Amino acid sequence: MRYPLLLCTAILALSLAVPATAEVEWNILKTIPLEGKPLDTVLSPDGKRMFVLLQGGKLQVYSSGGELQESLDLGAPADGIALSPKGDLLYVRSGEKKTVQVVRLEFVQQISTAGSPVRGPESAPVAIAIFNDFQ
C-alpha cells in the first residue's frame, strides 16, 4: 500500500513542478566590417586568428582582436573553409568546381632588431625553426 501512495505523490510533484529556465546575458563586443558577403568563418585552434571566406573567392584573416591581418584572393570561387587540428592546413571547398583545395599556411612573424648588434647585412632574412617535439 505504501508504494502506490509514494508513486502517486511523485507523479503529482512532477506534474506541479515548474520547468527551470536559464537566463543568458550577452553583449556585442565588436562588429567587424567586411569587404564582401561572408560565406563561411573558422577560428584557428589556438584562437589567435579568424578566417573569413567572402563571396568571389576572397579570404580575410583577422587577429583575435578583430584587426585585418591579411586579405588573400584564392583565384577561384569557394563556398566553404575548414582548418586542420594544428591550424597549418586550410581546406577550401568549391561546389561549383567540385573541388577541395588543401592550402598550407605559414605565418611570418616580424621581429624588430633595431639597436641589436649585427654581423653581416642588416636586411638579411633570418629563419627560426622551432621544434616542439625535441626529447
Buried (B, 14 or more C-beta within 10 A) or exposed (E): EEEEEEEEEEEEEEEEEEEEEEEEEEEEEEEEEBEEEEBBEBBBEEEBBBBBBBBBBBBBBBEEEEEBEEEEEBEEBBBBBEBEEEBBEBBBBBEEEEEEBEEEBEEEEEEEEEEEEEEEEEEEEEEEEEEEEEE
